[in-house]
Each structure stands twice: as structure tokens, then as C-alpha cells.
């Protein structure tokens, strides 16, 4: 049986990326890890995950939580570098 860490390593995802998605959809990190590993396998899933992260950046900025927005931007930038959107 694969652990969550095995799954994240296989999908080339970080704990921070999963945590942002978990926050966006309101589910525990463990459940988010399973969902994200599946989503990252398709261009549509990568686009949706990128959108989730960008939504969190926007919400944090609107709340004035600039530290959180910067952290989310950093995580999103790494995700986009590792999982570029198809053109």
C-alpha cells in the first residue's frame, strides 16, 4: 500500500501544494493528496489546480493577508514550473 508521501513523490507534488488545494476545497490534507494526485495527471486537472491556487492568492490579497498571499504565490509558481499548462 502506498503512503501519502509515496503518492506525492510519484506525482511530484509538495505538501504545501496539497495544503493549498485542501484549503480551497475544504477537505483534509490526506484526502486532498489523493485527489490532487489524480488531477495532476491531466491537462484539465493541472488547469483546475492552478486556478484553485490563484483563487487563494486573490482571496488572501483581498483580505489584506499579504504574507499568506505571498506564500501562496510562491507555492503556485513552483507548481506551475513543475506542471506547465499546455499551450
C-alpha positions in Angstrom: 0.0 0.0 0.0 1.3 3.4 -0.9 1.6 6.1 1.7 0.5 9.7 1.1 4.2 10.6 0.8 4.7 8.0 -1.9 1.8 9.3 -3.8 3.0 12.9 -3.6 6.6 11.9 -4.6 5.2 10.0 -7.5 3.1 12.9 -8.7 5.9 15.4 -8.0 3.8 17.4 -5.5 4.7 19.2 -2.3 2.9 19.2 1.0 2.4 23.0 0.5 0.7 22.5 -2.9 -1.7 19.9 -1.4 -2.4 22.1 1.6 -3.5 25.0 -0.6 -5.8 22.7 -2.5 -7.2 21.3 0.7 -7.8 24.8 2.0 -9.5 25.8 -1.3 -11.9 22.9 -1.3 -12.3 22.5 2.4 -11.1 18.9 2.9 -8.3 17.3 5.0 -4.8 17.2 3.5 -4.9 13.4 3.2 -8.0 13.5 1.1 -6.6 16.4 -0.9 -3.4 14.5 -1.6 -5.4 11.6 -3.2 -7.5 14.0 -5.3 -4.6 16.1 -6.4 -2.5 13.1 -7.5 -5.3 12.2 -9.8 -5.9 15.7 -11.1 -2.3 16.4 -11.9 -2.3 13.6 -14.4 -4.4 15.5 -17.0 -4.1 19.0 -18.5 -7.6 19.9 -17.3 -6.7 18.9 -13.8 -3.5 20.9 -13.9 -5.5 23.9 -15.1 -8.0 23.4 -12.3 -5.4 23.1 -9.6 -3.6 26.3 -10.9 -7.0 28.1 -10.8 -7.6 26.9 -7.2 -4.2 28.3 -6.1 -4.7 31.6 -7.9 -8.1 31.9 -6.2 -6.5 31.6 -2.8 -3.9 34.2 -3.8 -6.7 36.6 -4.8 -8.7 35.9 -1.6 -5.7 36.5 0.6 -4.9 39.7 -1.2 -8.5 40.9 -0.9 -8.4 40.2 2.9 -5.2 42.1 3.2 -3.3 38.9 4.3 -0.3 39.8 2.2 2.0 37.2 3.9 -0.4 34.4 3.1 -0.8 35.7 -0.5 3.0 35.8 -1.0 3.3 32.2 0.4 0.5 31.0 -1.9 2.2 32.8 -4.9 5.4 31.0 -4.2 3.7 27.7 -4.0 1.7 28.3 -7.1 4.8 29.4 -9.0 6.6 26.2 -8.1 3.6 24.2 -9.1 3.3 25.9 -12.5 7.0 25.4 -13.1 6.8 21.7 -12.4 3.4 21.3 -14.2 3.3 23.7 -17.0 -0.1 24.3 -18.7 -0.3 23.0 -22.3 -0.5 25.7 -25.0 
